Amino acid sequence: MLGEHGHDDPPIGNMRHQHAFVLVGEQNIFGVHMTQYHCEIHKYQIIVKFVLPEPVRAELRRVRGLFPSDALVLCNQPGDAAPHEPFRSFSIPELASGRVQTFKADIFQGLRPASEAEEASPHFFPWDKARVRPVIGDIDVRVERIVTFRPFDHHRQLPPYATYLLFGHGAEAHMTNLQTAALATTPFEPPAFGPDYDHVMSLAKPVDWLEAPLLEAGIVVTVPKVPLIDPVTGKPTIPCKLIFADGEEFEVIYRGLGPVKKVTAGATYLQCTAVCNGPGGSVSTAKVMPCDGPDCCHLSIMPKIYWVL
């Protein structure tokens, strides 16, 4: 019985680490956590509304104006904070539970490509300041609120069509797909999870058919344009090419039942299968890597001026 042995097991915890948040919004800034299904510290979807100092917001607006489709990625700094100082490393549960109210961070523009040796390292963090420089560095971040928090459960299966969270504030709205992280291997194989994809985009027009509290809290919509299961074979059909063009109008179905509404796509800042489904290299992982080549991760390349040589 589970109850008879519960006290023999160590308590379940979650290690403090660095995390990457794709930033969306101009007047109201949200961070969308980049996921990894195989890594315990990143097995979470979380969207956070951040408050940044006005000089940082002004610089963000400037950079976004110059590079409107580039990903701007906020990463908390590594290490332990001194007593009564803002957090540096933290766990996602600490953030979701309200324990992390302020933290030190850097903002990076895009992603520097990684070498094979870097990708093979179990502790590789792409935005380590030993290899890249931030576009805005050493900032104080305040957590205003958590928009959504979803720990992955590995028994959940892909839905027939993609499901998204639509959220935002005022005239600004954004979407990110609600991912699954299904166990894809047998008990006799190294575990692999997926396949699915990580997608973060803004909408080009206000969502005028949605009341403000629902937009701010986030609603669940199905996107019929994006089938995830082949109806004949039953196999996954994870999208590899960019799903939406900037300015494209498409339909969403509220709660998967209706009514059917229309929204207009803006910039896609992240559409990636390589990070969430990775790492590559093992036989089991090959089962859950649906895309290859440039289509495995649509994320803007970091300008070389920010590379540490």
Secondary structure, DSSP 8 states (H G I E B T S, - for coil): -HHHHGGGS-------B--EEEEE-SSSEEEEE---TT-GGG-EEEEEEEE--HHHHHHHHHHHHHSTTS-EEEEE--S---TTS-BSSB-HHHHHTT---EEEEEEEESB----HHHHH-TT--TT-TTTB--SEEEEEEEEEEEEEEEE--TT----SEEEEEEEEETTEEEEEE-----B-S-TTS---B----EEEEEESS--TTS-HHHHHH-EEEEEEEEE-B-TTT--B----S-S--TT-EEEEEETTTS-EEEEEEEEEEEEESHHHH---SSHHHHTT----GGGGEE--B--GGGB--
